[in-house]
Structures are given as C-alpha cells and as structure tokens.
C-alpha cells in the first residue's frame, strides 16, 4: 500500500493574498515532511476560477517547487486538463518532460477533462468535446515523449511534424493516469492501459466495484503508451491523533468544510446540460456510520473508511481499502487553512510512526 498526499490548495474567505501565500507555503512544508516520512507522491490538481475551493491553477510550477525541495517524493499532476483551449498538447508534453528531468525521473502525469462549466466557459471551451480531446491527448502524449518527430491530425487538435523536445528521463515515459470522479472513467482508464487516479471520495462498495471492473478490463487493454500503468488509487482525508475524540473534532471539521466547498462541483454540471458530463448529484461518499441512538458521544461526522481518528481506527480503515485491492491512498491534509499547520505536521508524523509500518512492504 502506497500513501500519497493530495492538494487542492483551498483558501479561506475573504481570499486575502496572505492566505493564498500561506496555503502554498504550508503545502511545500508538508511535502518536505512527507519526503522525510516515506510518503510516495504529492499530487496537485489543476483548477481555474474556483475561488476558495482550489487556487491551484499552475500545478506545473508548484510541482517543480516540490521536486526541488525533496529527494524521493514523486510529483504528480492530478491531473493536467486535456482541453486544447486550456493546454495545448505539445506544451503539456514539453512541460512534463522538463519536470521529469529536473525531478530526476519522479513525475506521474494524471490527465483530466475539467470539472465545471465555470472553468470551461472561462476559456470558451465546448464541454461536449472534452471527452474526445482527452482521448486524443492520452494517445498522442506518449508518442511525443518517445518519437523523434511527431505529427498529428485529429478531431479536436492537429499539428504538423515537429521534434518535440526535450524527452523525459523515465524510460519509456512517465506513468500516465486519468482522474476518476464519476463511474465509468475506470473503464476508460483500463481500456487504454493507464492508471486509475481517484480524486473523489468513494465508499468501500463503490471503490470495490470500480477496482474490480478496472482489473478485469485492463487484462485486455490496448495501451496508449509504451508501458501499461495498472495501478488504482483512491482519495481520502487524513487527521491522525492519539485521542480519537480530538481527531474526530478537528479532522471532522476539515472533512465537513471540504465537502461544503466541493458541493459547488456537484451542481455546476447542471448549468450546461449535456450527456458529455454525468450529474454528480448522487455520487457523494457514503453517509455517517450508524451508531446507537443512546450514545451521542460515539457519533462521528465522517463515514467509515475515512482516515480521521486515532492510529488504531485508521489502521482498521486502511486494511479494508487494502482488502478491496487498491494500490494506494492519497490524503487531503487540510482545507482552507482550517487546521493549524503544526497540527497537520504532527498528524503526518503520528501516521508515519504508528500506521505506515502496518502496510510496509516485506523486507523494508
């Protein structure tokens, strides 16, 4: 089981510049500590115009800073938006190759379609073409990383033959992923031989279904790249404290706050009705676990499976995720600077000390 960290870089109202700066500084410090503690990857989203929810509009710059301040931690796009009006595919290939070089071959490239009409509309991009453009991106990116010269004639973009330079360090190229929010994307990932990067919390049953479907289909995949990436990861939340009640209070507040910010994405897809984007209104993670009505102190604001609690509780939750076959969990550590940085860092240290050893590879 691999453990990564996942950044939206949310900022609290009233969106002061100093809070934006603090969000980035805190994230970089968290990455440096994650590198020391043995976390595997730092993932950063790409979002535009989503005030408060995500101020991570230039992840390639943030991930470069992460790479330059760490030695082992991999850096991952979670994921780069594959819409030509937002990112030209040649520029994506070039930036990724440079980041792979400067990081010493530590890059993972997640791909995405963009989530909302707010983002797509800001670039005057057509939501009905994003699935087609994503498919073209994932087919042509590996070619530009491995071919001496590449030309492409497609539906959503075309370009004449050119030598796309530089080439990445990793041989044959960085692992490719697709971000998975709604059901069905795991099939798209498997059919193309790329990794399944969960970026929305799913309950045990839904993740087990997605993972099983992915495992079945990838055996017969037609890979878009020169190597198959057959990994499945899921997104979670992390706040680890020796006192479960404290973890419940502090981490639960973070979990609830993120859910409130995230809720805008559930309904933004209804603004522009199109079959290209399925409604997310019924896809929220499972509800609060049932408890005895006569024990209000036992009630928790987070569902079972969320890594908020004391070390023993988190170990039990992760063992279930491990049992359904996921290869890794990527943790959101904070929301809108809600948890003081010192507590976030101590949560990471406790998790590394008391939880991670239960899932270490044999011989390590």
C-alpha positions in Angstrom: 0.0 0.0 0.0 1.4 3.4 -1.0 0.4 6.6 0.7 0.5 10.0 -1.1 -0.7 13.5 -0.3 -3.2 15.4 -2.5 -3.5 19.2 -2.9 -6.4 21.4 -3.9 -4.8 24.5 -2.3 -8.0 25.9 -1.0 -8.1 29.3 0.6 -10.4 30.7 3.2 -12.7 33.7 2.7 -12.2 36.7 2.3 -9.5 35.3 0.0 -6.7 37.5 1.2 -3.4 37.4 -0.6 -1.6 36.5 2.5 -3.8 33.4 2.9 -3.0 32.3 -0.6 0.7 32.6 0.2 0.2 30.7 3.4 -1.6 27.9 1.6 1.3 27.4 -0.7 4.0 27.7 2.0 2.2 25.2 4.2 1.8 22.8 1.2 5.5 23.0 0.4 6.4 22.3 4.1 4.0 19.4 4.1 5.8 18.0 1.0 9.2 18.3 2.6 8.0 16.4 5.7 6.2 13.8 3.5 9.5 13.2 1.7 11.2 12.6 5.1 8.5 10.3 6.4 8.2 8.0 3.4 5.0 9.1 1.6 5.3 8.3 -2.1 3.7 11.1 -4.2 2.5 14.6 -3.9 -0.4 15.2 -6.3 -1.7 18.6 -7.3 -4.9 19.4 -9.2 -5.4 21.9 -12.0 -8.4 24.2 -11.5 -9.3 27.6 -12.8 -11.6 30.3 -11.4 -12.8 28.2 -8.5 -12.4 30.7 -5.7 -11.9 29.3 -2.2 -12.2 25.7 -3.4 -8.9 25.5 -5.3 -6.3 28.1 -6.1 -4.1 25.6 -7.8 -4.1 27.0 -11.4 -0.5 26.4 -12.2 0.4 22.9 -10.8 3.5 22.6 -13.0 5.0 25.5 -11.1 4.0 24.2 -7.7 5.2 20.6 -8.5 8.5 22.0 -9.7 9.0 23.7 -6.3 8.1 20.4 -4.6 10.6 18.5 -6.7 13.3 21.0 -6.0 12.8 20.8 -2.2 12.6 16.9 -1.9 14.7 14.0 -2.9 12.4 10.9 -3.0 8.9 12.1 -3.2 7.3 11.7 -6.6 5.3 14.6 -8.1 2.0 14.1 -9.9 -0.4 16.0 -11.9 -3.8 15.2 -10.6 -4.5 15.9 -13.4 -3.5 18.3 -16.2 -6.6 19.5 -18.1 -6.6 17.9 -21.5 -8.6 20.7 -23.3 -6.7 22.4 -26.2 -8.1 25.8 -25.4 -6.6 25.5 -21.9 -3.5 23.4 -22.5 -2.1 22.7 -26.0 -0.9 19.0 -26.0 2.6 20.0 -27.3 3.0 22.3 -24.3 1.8 19.6 -21.9 4.4 17.2 -23.3 7.2 19.7 -23.1 6.5 20.9 -19.6 6.1 17.3 -18.4 9.4 16.3 -19.9 11.2 19.2 -18.3 9.6 18.4 -14.9 10.7 14.8 -15.2 14.2 15.9 -16.0 14.5 18.4 -13.1 12.9 16.0 -10.6 15.3 13.2 -11.6 12.5 11.0 -13.1 9.9 11.4 -10.4 6.9 12.5 -12.4 3.5 10.9 -12.8 1.1 12.5 -15.3 -2.5 12.4 -14.4 -5.0 13.6 -17.1 -8.4 15.2 -16.7 -11.2 16.8 -18.7 -12.0 19.8 -16.3 -14.9 19.6 -13.9 -17.2 22.6 -14.4 -18.7 25.0 -16.9 -17.1 27.8 -14.8 -13.7 26.6 -15.9 -14.5 25.5 -19.5 -16.6 28.6 -20.1 -13.8 30.9 -18.9 -11.7 29.6 -21.8 -14.7 29.4 -24.2 -14.2 25.6 -24.4 -17.0 23.4 -25.6 -18.0 20.9 -22.8 -19.3 18.4 -25.5 -15.8 17.9 -26.9 -13.7 17.4 -23.8 -14.1 13.6 -23.7 -12.8 13.4 -27.3 -9.9 15.8 -26.7 -8.9 13.8 -23.6 -8.8 10.6 -25.6 -6.6 12.3 -28.2 -4.3 13.8 -25.6 -3.6 10.4 -23.9 -2.9 8.8 -27.3 -0.5 11.5 -28.6 1.4 12.4 -25.4 3.4 9.1 -25.2 4.2 9.5 -28.9 5.7 13.0 -28.4 7.8 11.6 -25.4 9.2 8.6 -27.4 9.2 9.5 -31.1 12.0 11.6 -32.7 9.4 13.6 -34.7 5.7 13.6 -34.3 2.7 14.8 -36.4 -0.9 14.5 -35.5 -4.2 15.0 -37.4 -7.1 14.8 -35.1 -10.7 15.9 -34.4 -10.1 18.4 -31.6 -6.5 19.4 -32.4 -3.8 18.9 -35.1 -0.2 19.8 -35.5 2.5 19.4 -38.2 5.5 17.2 -37.8 8.0 18.6 -35.3 10.7 17.2 -33.0 9.1 17.7 -29.5 12.0 18.3 -27.1 13.2 17.6 -24.5 12.4 13.9 -23.8 11.6 12.7 -20.3 14.1 10.8 -18.1 11.9 7.9 -17.3 12.0 5.1 -19.8 9.9 4.8 -21.8 8.0 7.8 -20.4 6.3 8.9 -17.1 3.3 6.8 -15.9 0.0 8.0 -17.3 -3.2 8.2 -15.2 -6.7 9.6 -15.5 -8.6 11.3 -12.7 -11.7 9.3 -11.7 -14.7 11.2 -10.3 -17.7 9.6 -11.9 -18.5 5.9 -12.6 -17.3 4.7 -15.9 -13.9 6.5 -16.0 -12.3 3.4 -14.5 -13.3 1.6 -17.7 -11.7 4.3 -19.9 -8.5 4.0 -17.9 -8.4 0.3 -18.1 -9.1 0.1 -21.8 -6.1 2.5 -22.5 -3.7 0.8 -20.1 -3.4 3.8 -17.8 -3.7 4.3 -14.0 -6.9 4.9 -12.2 -6.4 8.1 -10.0 -9.4 8.5 -7.7 -9.9 12.2 -6.9 -13.3 12.0 -5.3 -14.1 10.1 -2.1 -15.9 6.8 -2.8 -17.3 4.4 -0.2 -16.0 0.8 0.2 -18.6 -0.8 -2.0 -18.2 1.7 -4.9 -14.4 1.6 -4.8 -14.5 -2.2 -4.8 -16.8 -2.2 -7.8 -14.6 0.2 -9.7 -11.4 -1.6 -8.8 -12.8 -5.0 -9.9 -14.0 -3.6 -13.2 -10.7 -2.0 -13.8 -8.7 -5.2 -13.1 -11.0 -7.2 -15.4 -10.7 -4.8 -18.4 -7.0 -3.9 -18.2 -6.0 -7.5 -18.9 -7.3 -7.0 -22.5 -6.3 -3.3 -22.9 -4.9 -1.6 -26.0 -2.3 0.6 -24.3 -1.9 4.2 -25.5 1.7 4.3 -24.3 4.8 2.2 -24.4 4.1 0.8 -20.9 0.9 -0.2 -19.0 0.3 1.5 -15.7 -2.1 -0.8 -13.9 -2.4 1.0 -10.5 -5.6 2.0 -8.7 -5.5 4.7 -6.1 -8.3 6.4 -4.1 -8.6 9.8 -2.4 -9.1 10.1 1.4 -8.7 12.6 4.2 -6.1 12.4 7.0 -6.0 13.6 10.5 -4.3 11.3 13.0 -4.3 12.0 16.7 -3.7 9.8 19.8 -7.0 11.0 21.2 -9.8 9.7 18.9 -12.2 12.4 20.2 -9.8 15.2 19.3 -9.2 13.7 15.8 -12.9 13.4 15.4 -13.4 17.1 16.3 -10.5 18.6 14.4 -10.4 16.3 11.4 -14.2 16.1 11.2 -14.4 19.9 10.8 -11.9 19.7 8.0 -13.8 16.9 6.3 -17.1 18.8 6.6 -15.6 22.1 5.3 -14.1 20.4 2.2 -17.5 18.8 1.5 -19.2 22.2 1.6 -16.6 23.7 -0.8 -16.8 20.6 -3.1 -20.6 20.7 -3.3 -20.4 23.5 -5.9 -18.9 21.0 -8.3 -21.8 18.6 -7.8 -24.2 21.1 -9.3 -22.1 23.2 -11.7 -22.6 20.4 -14.3 -26.3 21.1 -14.3 -25.8 24.6 -15.7 -24.9 23.3 -19.1 -27.0 20.1 -19.7 -25.0 17.7 -21.8 -24.6 13.9 -21.9 -20.8 14.6 -22.0 -20.9 15.2 -18.3 -22.9 13.0 -16.0 -24.5 14.6 -13.0 -22.6 14.1 -9.7 -25.6 14.8 -7.5 -25.9 11.2 -6.3 -22.3 10.4 -6.1 -21.3 11.8 -2.7 -19.4 9.4 -0.4 -21.4 7.2 1.9 -23.1 8.7 5.0 -22.1 8.6 8.6 -21.8 5.2 10.1 -24.8 4.1 12.2 -24.3 4.2 16.0 -26.6 3.6 18.9 -29.0 6.4 19.5 -28.3 6.4 23.2 -24.6 7.1 22.7 -24.3 10.5 21.1 -20.6 10.7 22.1 -19.9 7.9 19.7 -21.3 9.7 16.7 -18.8 10.7 14.1 -19.0 13.4 11.4 -17.2 11.2 8.9 -18.1 7.9 7.2 -16.3 4.7 8.0 -13.2 4.4 5.8 -12.1 8.0 6.2 -8.6 8.2 7.8 -9.6 10.5 10.6 -9.1 9.1 14.1 -6.6 7.6 16.4 -3.9 5.3 14.8 -5.8 2.0 15.6 -9.0 3.3 13.9 -7.1 4.4 10.8 -5.2 1.1 10.6 -8.6 -0.8 10.6 -10.0 1.5 7.9 -6.9 1.2 5.6 -6.9 -2.6 5.9 -10.4 -2.6 4.4 -9.1 -0.5 1.5 -6.2 -2.8 1.1 -8.5 -5.8 1.1 -10.6 -4.5 -1.8 -7.4 -4.2 -3.9 -6.4 -0.5 -4.2 -2.7 0.1 -4.6 -2.6 3.5 -2.9 -4.4 6.2 -0.9 -3.8 9.9 -1.4 -4.7 12.1 1.5 -6.1 15.6 1.7 -4.4 17.1 4.7 -6.2 20.4 5.2 -8.9 22.6 3.9 -8.7 26.4 3.6 -6.0 26.6 6.2 -8.6 25.4 8.7 -6.2 23.2 10.8 -3.1 24.9 12.2 0.0 23.8 10.3 1.7 22.5 13.5 -1.2 20.1 14.0 -1.2 19.0 10.3 2.5 18.1 10.6 2.1 16.3 13.8 -0.7 14.3 12.3 1.6 13.3 9.5 4.3 12.3 11.9 2.0 10.2 14.0 0.5 8.5 10.9 4.0 7.6 9.7 5.1 6.3 13.1 2.0 4.3 14.1 0.1 3.5 10.9 2.5 3.2 8.0 4.6 0.3 9.4 1.4 -1.9 9.3 1.5 -1.6 5.5 5.2 -1.6 4.7 6.5 -3.9 2.0 8.1 -7.1 3.3 11.8 -6.7 3.7 11.7 -2.9 4.1 
